[in-house]
Amino acid sequence: ASEGEKAYLFFGLRRGGSEYYALDITDPVNPSLAWKITNQGAFSQLGETWSKPTMAKLRYLKSGTLRFEHVLVFGGGYDNRLDDATLASSGTPPADIKGNGVYIVNARTGDLIWSYSGRDLKHSVPSNIQVLDIDRDGSIDRLYFGDTGGNIWRADLNIDDVDDDASKHDVTNDARVSKFASLGGSGVNARKFFYEPDVAIFKHQGKGTSVMSIGSGYRAHPLDASINDRFYVLHDENVFAIPTTPPTPLTEADLANSSALAGNSFLPTYKGWYKELTNGDGEKVLASPLIFQNKVVFTTFTNTSGAAPAGDGCAATSTKETRAYVLDLMAARATVDLDGSGSVDGSDQSTLISRGDILAAPQVVFNKPKDCTHKGCKQDADIRVGKKLIPLHKNSISDYLPKVFWINK
């Protein structure tokens, strides 16, 4: 603080309201309100503020001046009228729906930099927003997010980013939002996305590939069993390019049922795969997934009853079940010996984690480096979920991470 640095705390209210706050906590003993956003004016479409603000940096033009600043990116939130299961299953949102937008604001001031709401985005966006810097110039340029209508959206913030003209970095006028996938509907197909997707960009068979993963689930009614929820892995073939005309949104007809892949990669025959969630009544995804080392890990919640996992005596009387899946990203097959049998087969697609709680997203835990020499150290990473003491997956990543050197003068 003595050198002019500041610390801020940003938060929304979820069920508590439709506002975002920024607190200046540079002096933690004397915090102060830095700014507040309410659902008025340019933010009139804000619903309940479920979307956690994502911190990033953005290069953009404002009044002809190029700026490079910390920004916050968040979804429009949740319209609590969707708590009505009949309305939520109709597939048709109210004409005056709230939360159908995405916003970027200046992190220091709360001033709006860019937003997209209404028009063809007709469902609430309660999830966090996945932000990417595709060209690695330090400034975010792509967003992915889902909505409560079972749609997935892609936003390209600078379609003129490769030009040298005056419109370069003109986010206000150049940003383009397009529907990437349409995976919802009505009745049993009234799938909803309440959590952000995870996105991986890598080389597959020598070609740049972008793969997105996301799961559906009615978060406002976790015990609901009326919807056929799915877990999806989708291929965005426009990895680095921005098409002149947005492509036709993907549907389930473009995807393979995971059971039909027979352990083979979905490319080039399909645009992705989906897994039907049938491990008990009303199995659904209520957290973001994790893509790590060619695997996708996600958690589910279901009404299934039964005996508690060994060692989980506190959950012995619970009738709700939480599971974790570890699948090959491209082939949807089991890849880890989850049941400890000594081999990997179909029974290793998922494992029971606990009962009576809703799991958060899987986490990567980097363990303490070991066996260090002048050549470097071995580095292991675990994937951990919930209260489970044994990691779902453990692997050495020392061959994948570059070594870091420094000199102290």
Disulfide bonds with the S-S distance in Angstrom:
Cys372-Cys377 1.99
